[in-house]
């Protein structure tokens, strides 16, 4: 039996029931469902979820707006499920704090696989955090055990996938990774067509970490290759 608590938010009863059935077969025993944004808000106010599957087109609100509201008080992983498959929609969903973006129609087994990977990655980082010290990179402080990010002494909200990406880069200083390699190592599954997902998460991290995100010094782009994490030299504050 898996103890993680999952919330499915979608206005299509058939999809909700299908996902609930297959997740139950996978051993997830605590699955809540909501068919409107208001129902989701009420459940979220009463429960602490480990993951949320969120449709974009809900009858009473926009899933993107709901995601932004959730992000004001929670870093719970959010996986969008939506028929809106355009690049702009995907960029919007990931840019406002979504951890993944799955378009309809989808293979329910793929959704389950992505959920399983998400929880495996969380468990991996939680286990490593128990033995890890606090890392400091100039004005940036990473508290692995508490899963907290501090910049210039101020705690910065950092969703799970962003935090995992930051930890991976920080664990491999000055090593260049392609977007595909980052996706495979952090998201944990096939990277085909997911370079934009990585670039959006990099962009979000830079806005939080860098003094000038347009000219980053911590997470650097190697043009035509990928990205690398460059720790400040001793005595530097950046």
Backbone bond lengths (Angstrom), bond angles and torsions (degrees), N, CA, C in turn:
res aa  C-N    CA-C-N  psi(-1)  N-CA   C-N-CA  omega(-1)  CA-C   N-CA-C  phi
1 X - - - 1.468 - - 1.528 109.95 -
2 X 1.320 116.65 133.68 1.456 121.89 177.91 1.523 108.70 -96.95
3 X 1.327 115.67 134.25 1.454 120.01 -172.47 1.523 113.72 -91.68
4 X 1.332 117.98 -8.42 1.462 119.63 -177.53 1.530 111.03 -64.41
5 X 1.325 114.61 143.02 1.462 121.05 -179.55 1.527 109.43 -101.94
6 X 1.335 116.55 124.87 1.461 123.00 -174.92 1.520 110.03 -117.76
7 X 1.338 116.22 139.56 1.461 121.79 174.20 1.528 108.92 -115.25
8 X 1.332 117.01 126.22 1.458 123.02 175.40 1.523 107.91 -105.08
9 X 1.345 116.35 123.29 1.464 121.41 179.92 1.522 108.45 -119.93
10 X 1.339 116.49 106.88 1.464 121.35 -178.41 1.522 107.87 -160.63
11 X 1.335 116.71 142.97 1.463 119.15 -177.43 1.527 113.41 -91.88
12 X 1.334 117.49 6.00 1.460 121.32 178.01 1.532 109.00 -102.51
13 X 1.329 118.04 104.71 1.471 121.16 -176.45 1.525 113.30 -54.89
14 X 1.331 117.41 -36.68 1.459 119.95 -179.35 1.516 112.36 -62.63
15 X 1.323 116.19 -43.19 1.468 120.46 179.06 1.521 110.34 -67.11
16 X 1.331 116.37 -43.58 1.461 120.36 -179.96 1.522 110.68 -59.52
17 X 1.329 117.02 -47.24 1.455 120.50 -178.15 1.518 111.39 -66.34
18 X 1.340 116.80 -39.87 1.464 120.41 178.86 1.526 110.78 -61.11
19 X 1.338 116.51 -47.01 1.459 120.33 -179.72 1.528 111.27 -65.79
20 X 1.317 116.39 -41.10 1.464 119.71 179.68 1.525 110.76 -63.46
21 X 1.339 116.95 -41.10 1.464 120.88 -179.28 1.520 111.09 -64.41
22 X 1.330 116.72 -46.82 1.466 119.10 -175.72 1.523 111.45 -72.13
23 X 1.339 116.94 -32.91 1.466 119.47 176.52 1.522 111.03 -69.51
24 X 1.315 116.43 -36.28 1.466 120.35 176.10 1.521 110.30 -62.91
25 X 1.318 116.51 -42.33 1.473 120.29 177.79 1.515 111.35 -63.69
26 X 1.348 115.92 -27.97 1.468 120.10 178.12 1.522 112.45 -78.60
27 X 1.338 116.69 -5.16 1.452 120.23 176.76 1.506 115.54 104.28
28 X 1.340 117.30 1.92 1.462 119.29 177.92 1.527 108.92 -80.96
29 X 1.312 116.27 117.61 1.465 120.52 -172.53 1.517 113.44 -99.98
30 X 1.337 117.20 -11.76 1.460 120.17 -177.49 1.528 109.36 -119.51
31 X 1.322 115.87 89.80 1.460 122.01 -177.75 1.521 108.84 -124.03
32 X 1.316 116.19 119.82 1.449 121.55 177.63 1.526 109.09 -106.73
33 X 1.324 117.23 153.33 1.455 121.24 -178.24 1.525 110.75 -131.63
34 X 1.331 114.87 147.67 1.463 121.61 175.83 1.518 107.88 -141.99
35 X 1.324 116.60 141.34 1.462 121.39 -178.41 1.527 112.67 -107.00
36 X 1.313 117.35 -6.09 1.463 121.93 177.12 1.525 109.19 -137.50
37 X 1.322 115.41 164.23 1.451 119.32 177.11 1.508 112.31 -64.74
38 X 1.329 117.09 -37.25 1.455 120.47 -179.68 1.525 111.22 -64.76
39 X 1.336 116.35 -42.65 1.470 119.40 176.97 1.527 110.13 -60.67
40 X 1.330 115.93 -40.76 1.466 119.86 179.79 1.528 110.88 -62.80
41 X 1.325 116.74 -44.09 1.461 120.40 -179.59 1.527 110.93 -60.55
42 X 1.316 116.24 -42.63 1.469 119.69 -179.31 1.528 110.92 -63.93
43 X 1.341 116.73 -42.56 1.462 120.03 179.18 1.527 111.63 -66.26
44 X 1.336 116.02 -40.35 1.462 120.29 -179.16 1.527 110.74 -65.85
45 X 1.323 117.01 -33.68 1.466 120.49 178.96 1.526 112.15 -70.69
46 X 1.338 116.22 -20.30 1.459 120.92 -176.20 1.530 113.67 -104.94
47 X 1.337 116.73 -12.56 1.464 120.49 -174.76 1.515 111.00 -135.99
48 X 1.318 114.37 157.18 1.460 120.59 173.67 1.529 107.93 -108.91
49 X 1.328 116.39 107.78 1.458 120.98 -175.26 1.528 111.12 -93.11
50 X 1.333 114.25 152.30 1.458 120.82 177.05 1.524 111.85 -94.27
51 X 1.351 116.31 -17.27 1.460 120.65 179.17 1.526 108.83 -165.29
52 X 1.339 115.88 144.45 1.461 121.06 178.17 1.523 109.46 -125.77
53 X 1.342 116.60 127.27 1.459 122.96 169.92 1.520 106.37 -95.44
54 X 1.323 117.94 120.76 1.456 121.13 -168.82 1.527 112.00 -128.33
55 X 1.327 115.53 121.34 1.463 120.92 173.65 1.532 108.78 -76.60
56 X 1.312 116.47 151.09 1.463 119.89 179.67 1.521 111.29 -85.51
57 X 1.332 116.86 -42.82 1.470 120.66 -175.28 1.527 110.22 -96.57
58 X 1.329 115.47 92.22 1.461 122.49 178.12 1.529 109.48 -103.37
59 X 1.315 118.22 155.48 1.472 120.23 -173.95 1.524 114.79 -66.39
60 X 1.327 117.54 -25.28 1.465 119.32 -175.26 1.517 114.52 -117.57
61 X 1.331 117.41 -4.89 1.459 119.86 -179.83 1.510 109.75 -161.83
62 X 1.301 115.95 169.92 1.460 122.32 176.05 1.527 107.96 -93.53
63 X 1.337 116.79 132.52 1.451 120.23 -179.62 1.516 113.00 -59.62
64 X 1.338 116.76 -30.85 1.460 120.00 176.83 1.531 110.40 -64.10
65 X 1.340 116.24 -42.59 1.460 120.23 178.30 1.524 110.97 -64.25
66 X 1.322 116.31 -40.58 1.458 120.16 179.05 1.526 110.21 -64.06
67 X 1.323 116.94 -40.33 1.467 120.98 178.02 1.524 110.47 -59.77
68 X 1.323 116.48 -44.02 1.466 119.78 179.28 1.516 111.29 -62.35
69 X 1.321 117.30 -38.63 1.462 120.70 178.40 1.532 110.80 -66.04
70 X 1.327 116.38 -41.18 1.470 120.18 178.49 1.521 110.33 -63.22
71 X 1.328 116.55 -40.64 1.459 121.19 -177.46 1.527 113.26 -66.44
72 X 1.316 117.44 -16.12 1.457 119.96 178.03 1.527 112.39 -69.07
73 X 1.342 116.10 -21.34 1.467 118.73 -177.12 1.527 113.80 -138.06
74 X 1.332 118.07 2.31 1.464 118.92 -176.80 1.532 111.42 -151.26
75 X 1.316 115.31 144.30 1.465 121.89 175.07 1.525 111.67 -106.53
76 X 1.324 117.50 21.20 1.463 121.54 179.57 1.528 109.77 -56.31
77 X 1.325 118.79 137.69 1.470 120.54 176.97 1.531 111.16 -58.62
78 X 1.329 116.52 131.55 1.463 122.84 179.08 1.520 109.31 -120.99
79 X 1.335 116.22 121.42 1.463 122.12 177.23 1.522 108.10 -110.35
80 X 1.319 116.48 116.70 1.458 120.40 178.81 1.527 110.25 -76.38
81 X 1.339 115.44 137.22 1.463 122.96 171.34 1.525 106.47 -122.07
82 X 1.328 118.48 115.58 1.450 118.71 -172.25 1.514 113.27 -156.87
83 X 1.332 114.96 153.82 1.454 120.95 174.87 1.521 111.28 -84.03
84 X 1.307 117.68 -8.37 1.468 121.48 179.51 1.522 108.67 -82.03
85 X 1.323 114.88 99.05 1.465 120.95 -170.10 1.524 114.18 -102.14
86 X 1.326 117.99 2.61 1.455 120.05 -178.85 1.515 112.86 -68.04
87 X 1.332 115.33 155.13 1.468 120.24 179.60 1.524 111.65 -59.71
88 X 1.331 116.26 -38.60 1.467 118.88 -178.67 1.526 110.77 -63.15
89 X 1.337 116.84 -41.46 1.466 120.33 179.04 1.525 111.12 -64.29
90 X 1.325 115.43 -41.79 1.467 119.06 179.86 1.524 110.46 -65.26
91 X 1.331 115.90 -43.51 1.462 119.49 178.37 1.525 110.85 -61.38
92 X 1.331 116.18 -38.59 1.461 120.45 178.55 1.523 111.00 -64.86
93 X 1.336 116.66 -48.68 1.460 120.96 -177.80 1.510 113.25 -60.27
94 X 1.318 116.25 -44.68 1.454 119.96 179.85 1.514 111.55 -74.40
95 X 1.332 115.89 -33.25 1.453 119.98 -177.81 1.515 113.81 -68.26
96 X 1.330 117.85 -28.26 1.467 120.44 -178.28 1.524 112.84 -92.59
97 X 1.329 116.82 0.84 1.462 118.15 174.90 1.506 116.40 125.62
98 X 1.346 118.11 4.50 1.457 119.54 175.34 1.516 111.08 -69.97
99 X 1.318 116.62 146.30 1.460 120.75 -179.82 1.518 112.58 -93.65
100 X 1.325 116.82 -21.93 1.467 120.95 179.50 1.516 107.95 -158.49
101 X 1.340 116.23 162.82 1.466 120.68 -174.51 1.519 107.68 -142.80
102 X 1.330 115.95 112.67 1.460 121.80 -176.42 1.521 108.03 -117.66
103 X 1.338 116.66 126.97 1.461 120.25 -175.50 1.526 111.51 -96.32
104 X 1.339 114.78 147.08 1.459 122.46 175.35 1.525 109.30 -88.75
105 X 1.338 117.44 146.43 1.467 127.16 -4.20 1.522 110.74 -72.63
106 X 1.307 116.96 148.02 1.455 121.38 -178.18 1.519 110.08 -129.86
107 X 1.312 114.52 159.91 1.457 121.29 173.41 1.530 107.75 -84.14
108 X 1.324 118.83 117.21 1.473 119.97 -177.45 1.525 112.91 -57.73
109 X 1.321 116.72 -28.56 1.467 119.23 177.96 1.524 111.23 -67.24
110 X 1.343 116.08 -31.25 1.461 119.20 176.75 1.518 110.44 -68.54
111 X 1.324 116.52 -39.44 1.461 120.08 177.96 1.530 109.95 -61.40
112 X 1.308 116.59 -45.82 1.461 120.85 179.15 1.529 110.41 -62.47
113 X 1.327 116.30 -41.05 1.469 119.89 179.44 1.523 110.59 -61.45
114 X 1.325 116.54 -41.20 1.467 119.41 -179.60 1.524 111.22 -68.78
115 X 1.317 116.88 -35.77 1.462 120.04 176.09 1.525 110.47 -65.66
116 X 1.322 116.62 -45.36 1.462 120.52 179.65 1.520 111.25 -60.66
117 X 1.324 115.99 -42.55 1.465 120.09 178.77 1.522 110.14 -63.23
118 X 1.318 116.52 -42.54 1.464 120.92 179.30 1.528 110.64 -55.90
119 X 1.313 117.02 -46.61 1.463 120.20 -178.57 1.529 111.80 -71.72
120 X 1.324 117.30 -35.27 1.476 119.07 176.64 1.512 110.77 -63.27
121 X 1.346 116.50 -41.49 1.455 119.79 179.27 1.530 110.12 -64.72
122 X 1.314 116.82 -41.13 1.467 120.12 177.98 1.523 110.86 -59.99
123 X 1.320 116.55 -45.84 1.466 120.65 179.97 1.524 111.19 -62.34
124 X 1.332 115.79 -39.16 1.466 120.17 179.26 1.524 110.75 -61.50
125 X 1.324 116.91 -47.31 1.456 119.81 -177.91 1.523 111.63 -71.55
126 X 1.326 116.90 -32.18 1.465 119.23 176.94 1.521 110.96 -66.14
127 X 1.334 116.79 -39.95 1.457 120.62 178.93 1.524 111.27 -66.22
128 X 1.321 116.54 -43.12 1.465 119.47 179.92 1.521 110.88 -69.59
129 X 1.338 116.67 -31.01 1.458 120.03 -178.56 1.522 112.10 -66.45
130 X 1.331 116.83 -30.45 1.463 119.99 -178.48 1.525 111.76 -63.02
131 X 1.318 116.47 -23.89 1.456 120.60 -177.95 1.525 112.13 -109.23
132 X 1.318 116.62 6.34 1.457 120.27 -172.91 1.520 111.84 -101.45
133 X 1.311 115.20 148.25 1.450 121.60 174.15 1.524 108.86 -89.93
134 X 1.323 115.17 175.06 1.451 120.28 174.53 1.527 108.59 -76.88
135 X 1.323 116.33 132.64 1.467 121.73 -180.00 1.515 109.64 -101.26
136 X 1.337 116.87 136.97 1.456 121.86 178.01 1.524 109.63 -125.06
137 X 1.306 114.46 130.41 1.462 121.81 177.89 1.526 107.16 -129.72
138 X 1.337 115.70 87.58 1.451 119.53 -175.53 1.514 109.94 63.84
139 X 1.337 116.66 -121.49 1.456 121.83 -179.12 1.534 112.70 -84.85
140 X 1.326 116.41 0.37 1.460 121.66 -178.21 1.527 110.03 -101.53
141 X 1.316 116.64 127.39 1.461 122.02 178.34 1.523 108.90 -124.02
142 X 1.330 115.47 130.79 1.460 121.64 179.35 1.520 108.64 -115.78
143 X 1.312 116.24 116.82 1.459 122.17 175.86 1.519 107.09 -100.83
144 X 1.320 115.77 99.18 1.457 120.26 -173.85 1.528 111.84 -67.00
145 X 1.313 117.01 -41.89 1.455 120.08 -175.62 1.519 111.51 -64.21
146 X 1.325 116.30 -39.44 1.458 120.81 -179.11 1.521 111.67 -91.03
147 X 1.345 117.10 -4.62 1.469 121.94 -177.06 1.522 110.53 54.46
148 X 1.342 114.90 49.65 1.462 119.87 -178.43 1.522 110.20 -123.52
149 X 1.330 114.11 147.02 1.458 122.17 177.08 1.518 108.62 -119.03
150 X 1.348 115.85 131.32 1.454 121.25 179.33 1.526 108.57 -124.33
151 X 1.323 116.61 134.65 1.463 122.24 177.05 1.524 108.10 -130.59
152 X 1.335 115.65 121.97 1.470 121.25 -176.91 1.529 111.65 53.78
153 X 1.326 115.64 38.42 1.452 120.65 176.28 1.509 115.20 80.73
154 X 1.328 116.88 1.03 1.468 120.71 -178.81 1.530 109.61 -110.27
155 X 1.340 116.33 131.23 1.455 119.14 177.98 1.524 109.58 -71.24
156 X 1.339 115.29 132.24 1.454 122.07 -177.18 1.526 109.38 -114.94
157 X 1.321 116.02 129.32 1.463 120.14 177.29 1.514 110.10 -63.40
158 X 1.332 116.23 133.01 1.462 120.65 -176.51 1.528 109.23 -144.14
159 X 1.341 117.30 104.46 1.462 120.40 178.71 1.519 112.29 -55.62
160 X 1.315 115.82 160.52 1.464 122.04 -171.62 1.521 113.02 -54.70
161 X 1.345 117.07 -47.48 1.455 118.54 -175.21 1.520 111.80 -68.14
162 X 1.331 117.73 -37.48 1.461 120.47 175.75 1.525 109.94 -62.23
163 X 1.329 116.35 -43.29 1.459 120.36 -177.94 1.525 110.70 -64.38
164 X 1.327 116.52 -40.92 1.461 120.46 178.49 1.525 111.24 -64.99
165 X 1.328 116.72 -39.20 1.461 120.28 177.76 1.525 110.27 -64.58
166 X 1.322 116.74 -43.24 1.461 120.48 178.43 1.523 111.26 -61.98
167 X 1.331 117.31 -43.56 1.460 120.61 179.39 1.525 111.14 -62.10
168 X 1.333 116.49 -42.36 1.459 119.40 -179.52 1.525 110.81 -62.51
169 X 1.319 116.55 -45.28 1.465 119.70 179.55 1.530 110.88 -64.69
170 X 1.340 116.05 -42.64 1.464 119.54 -178.96 1.522 112.04 -66.12
171 X 1.326 116.89 -28.78 1.466 121.00 178.00 1.525 112.65 -76.25
172 X 1.331 116.97 -11.00 1.464 121.62 -179.37 1.532 109.49 -130.43
173 X 1.319 117.44 63.20 1.466 120.23 -175.82 1.523 112.15 -61.59
174 X 1.331 114.79 141.17 1.468 123.45 176.19 1.527 113.97 62.61
175 X 1.326 116.47 13.93 1.461 120.50 177.55 1.526 109.03 -102.20
176 X 1.328 116.10 130.84 1.461 120.94 -176.66 1.525 110.22 -87.40
177 X 1.339 115.20 132.30 1.461 121.03 177.15 1.527 108.99 -125.93
178 X 1.320 115.70 138.55 1.453 119.04 171.73 1.530 108.50 -73.44
179 X 1.338 116.04 164.92 1.457 119.67 177.11 1.525 110.50 -61.03
180 X 1.328 116.82 -38.17 1.465 120.64 178.92 1.522 111.68 -62.65
181 X 1.330 116.73 -41.84 1.462 120.40 179.61 1.527 111.35 -65.65
182 X 1.317 116.32 -39.63 1.463 119.58 178.28 1.519 110.40 -65.22
183 X 1.325 116.51 -41.78 1.459 119.64 -179.44 1.526 110.68 -63.45
184 X 1.317 116.87 -43.83 1.461 120.48 -178.68 1.518 111.40 -65.92
185 X 1.343 117.07 -37.23 1.460 120.01 -176.72 1.521 113.51 -81.27
186 X 1.324 117.69 -33.16 1.456 120.55 -176.42 1.523 112.23 -96.31
187 X 1.336 116.16 -44.82 1.466 118.86 178.68 1.531 111.12 -81.85
188 X 1.325 116.18 -30.77 1.456 119.86 169.82 1.506 116.78 91.08
189 X 1.340 118.89 9.61 1.449 119.15 177.16 1.515 110.50 -147.11
190 X 1.323 117.02 -177.09 1.452 123.85 -171.15 1.518 111.98 -48.22
191 X 1.330 115.98 137.65 1.452 121.11 -170.97 1.518 114.00 -100.64
192 X 1.314 119.33 2.50 1.456 121.07 -173.67 1.528 110.29 -59.11
193 X 1.326 115.76 123.22 1.449 121.25 175.83 1.516 115.50 75.38
194 X 1.333 118.54 12.22 1.460 120.10 -175.06 1.526 113.08 -109.90
195 X 1.322 117.63 16.47 1.460 120.54 179.34 1.528 111.50 -60.04
196 X 1.341 116.94 -35.48 1.460 120.24 179.98 1.519 111.09 -65.13
197 X 1.320 116.63 -35.77 1.464 119.82 178.27 1.526 110.08 -59.69
198 X 1.325 116.42 -44.85 1.463 120.88 179.25 1.521 110.54 -64.41
199 X 1.321 117.31 -46.31 1.468 120.30 -176.30 1.525 111.44 -63.14
200 X 1.330 117.35 -34.68 1.465 120.20 178.93 1.526 110.59 -68.76
201 X 1.320 116.79 -41.73 1.466 119.58 178.26 1.532 111.30 -67.42
202 X 1.316 117.31 -36.15 1.464 120.60 174.86 1.524 109.53 -62.16
203 X 1.323 116.78 -45.13 1.457 121.65 179.68 1.529 110.76 -59.45
204 X 1.335 116.66 -43.18 1.460 120.29 -179.66 1.523 110.98 -65.36
205 X 1.325 117.40 -40.09 1.460 120.40 177.88 1.527 111.26 -64.48
206 X 1.326 116.46 -42.07 1.467 119.38 -179.09 1.522 111.54 -61.28
207 X 1.327 117.29 -37.96 1.457 120.35 179.24 1.523 111.02 -62.18
208 X 1.322 116.44 -27.65 1.459 120.58 -178.20 1.529 112.30 -90.26
209 X 1.329 116.56 -30.25 1.460 120.18 -171.21 1.524 114.36 -100.11
210 X 1.305 116.62 -35.72 1.459 121.33 -168.02 1.527 112.20 -91.66
211 X 1.333 115.47 143.04 1.455 119.54 172.84 1.525 110.59 -65.54
212 X 1.329 116.39 -38.85 1.459 121.74 176.71 1.519 107.79 -130.52
213 X 1.343 118.04 94.11 1.470 120.98 -177.07 1.517 114.04 -57.46
214 X 1.346 117.64 -24.65 1.467 119.79 179.42 1.518 111.58 -75.01
215 X 1.335 116.39 -20.23 1.463 121.06 177.22 1.536 108.13 -131.06
216 X 1.322 116.94 70.81 1.472 121.04 -173.29 1.525 112.44 -67.74
217 X 1.317 114.26 146.97 1.465 120.17 176.85 1.519 112.16 -119.06
218 X 1.334 117.32 -14.06 1.461 120.94 -177.72 1.530 111.20 -98.15
219 X 1.320 117.06 -51.82 1.464 121.81 174.68 1.530 106.84 -107.72
220 X 1.300 115.89 103.77 1.464 122.24 -169.06 1.522 110.64 -103.37
221 X 1.318 115.62 140.24 1.459 121.04 175.21 1.524 109.95 -88.50
222 X 1.315 116.39 127.50 1.451 122.44 172.22 1.529 106.19 -97.73
223 X 1.302 116.07 100.55 1.458 121.38 -169.99 1.530 112.15 -53.03
224 X 1.320 114.30 127.00 1.455 120.25 178.64 1.518 114.02 81.24
225 X 1.344 116.85 -2.55 1.468 120.15 -177.68 1.522 111.06 -121.73
226 X 1.342 116.70 -63.35 1.453 119.40 -176.56 1.509 112.04 169.50
227 X 1.329 116.54 -135.84 1.462 122.09 -174.22 1.529 110.09 -134.44
228 X 1.346 114.65 154.66 1.465 119.04 171.81 1.520 109.36 -146.34
229 X 1.317 114.64 153.06 1.458 122.80 178.87 1.525 108.12 -96.60
230 X 1.329 116.35 121.93 1.464 121.49 -176.23 1.522 109.14 -114.77
231 X 1.332 118.74 99.13 1.465 120.97 179.88 1.526 110.42 -64.81
232 X 1.323 117.49 144.31 1.474 119.89 176.66 1.517 110.44 -61.59
233 X 1.318 116.25 146.90 1.452 120.06 174.55 1.526 108.83 -71.70
234 X 1.316 115.54 156.64 1.453 120.20 -176.63 1.526 109.58 -56.94
235 X 1.326 115.19 128.43 1.461 120.28 -179.63 1.502 113.15 100.46
236 X 1.345 116.99 -19.47 1.461 120.66 177.67 1.530 109.05 -80.33
237 X 1.308 116.38 152.20 1.457 120.81 -178.69 1.510 112.09 -105.30
238 X 1.302 119.02 -13.65 1.463 121.21 -178.01 1.502 111.09 -76.74
